[in-house]
Amino acid sequence: MKTIQSFTVDHTKLRPGLYISRKDGDATTFDLRTRTPNAGDYMSNLAMHSVEHLFATAVRNGPYGENVLYFGPMGCQTGFYLITRDLAPETVREEIFRVLEEIINWSDEMPGNREIECGNFRNLDLDTAKEECAKYLAVLKEREIDFQYEV
């Protein structure tokens, strides 16, 4: 059986940051790595779910919303995947910064926080999402982003 591409990345060398995970024609998968893999510091389900609702809402309602194919958490609880179409990596980087700032300053209610809208609507917390996004934004501001996995 063929090994999927993400399993070929040396996770012992990954650090929090922003990477290009893969390219498929005009679609690019970005790895928004918020944690060092296998270091024991994993995102809680509450944090992942809350960031997912806010980030997906903000990015899809932003200037490049029509270019966003997917945003969601990694099962390993160390980050998120953002899949875009026809956007330069630098544009995506700036959009990620904008979205993180928007979440940190979010004053509306949590999107998708009703039973009819979400399968686990009680598992959402705005303050947890803001805290998670503030930590990740600080990491991104500290690092020069080369969009390549550190392997």
Number of C-alpha atoms within 10 A of each C-alpha: 3 4 7 8 9 11 8 9 14 12 15 12 11 17 15 18 24 26 21 18 19 15 13 8 8 9 16 22 19 23 25 24 23 24 20 18 20 13 9 9 12 17 18 12 14 16 23 24 21 25 27 19 20 25 23 19 18 21 23 18 13 15 10 16 14 12 16 21 14 14 21 18 21 15 10 12 19 24 23 21 19 22 22 23 18 12 15 10 17 12 11 18 17 11 17 20 16 16 23 25 15 17 23 19 11 16 9 8 10 18 19 17 18 12 10 9 10 13 11 13 17 11 14 23 17 22 14 17 25 22 15 20 23 17 12 21 20 10 16 20 11 9 11 10 14 13 16 13 17 13 10
